[in-house]
Structure formats: structure tokens, C-alpha cells
């Protein structure tokens, strides 16, 4: 489980993002929609 991550910008600015109280729940599939744009090839490596 990812607990957080750091971002370092090109100008040296640093930001830290930390996740608390993470709940592992499966969201409803109706919340997501994936539409492949014209001219794009998807390389599904599942």
C-alpha cells in the first residue's frame, strides 16, 4: 500500500504527500469510463 510520495520540481521545490486512514474498498465500476481517443493504440499488458 502506498503511504505517500515526494515530488521534486525542476526548480528544487519539494512537496511531500502522505496518505492517512487508507481504506481498501472496491469502487463501483459505474464510477469509471474509459474511452480510447481516435488514433491511439492501447498496449494492455495485464
N, C-alpha and C positions, 0 to 999 in steps of 0.2 A: 504494500500500500504506500503510495506516495504521501509523504508527510509535509512536503514543501519543496520549494525550489528557489534558486537565486538567479537574478538577471544582472548581467554586467553590460552596460551600454558602451558604445564606442568612445564616448567622452569620459569613461571611467566611473560614471554614476552607477551605484549598486542598489538593487532592491531585493528584499527577501520576502517571499510569500510563504506563509505557514498555514497549514490546514488543521483545524481543531474539530473534535467531535464528529469525525467522519462516520457516516452511516452507509453501509453497503446494501443498497436497495436497487432492485432492477426497475428502471423507469418503464412506463408504458410505451410500447412501440408506436402508439399513435402520436407521441410527442416528437417523433423524428421523421423527417422526409429527406431523401437523398435523390437529387435529380442530376444526372450526368449532363454537363453542358455539351452542345454540339462541338464536334472536333476533338473531344477528349477521350483518351483510351484509359480505362481503369485496369490496373495490374493488381488483381485480387490474389494475394498470396496467403490466404487463410489456410 
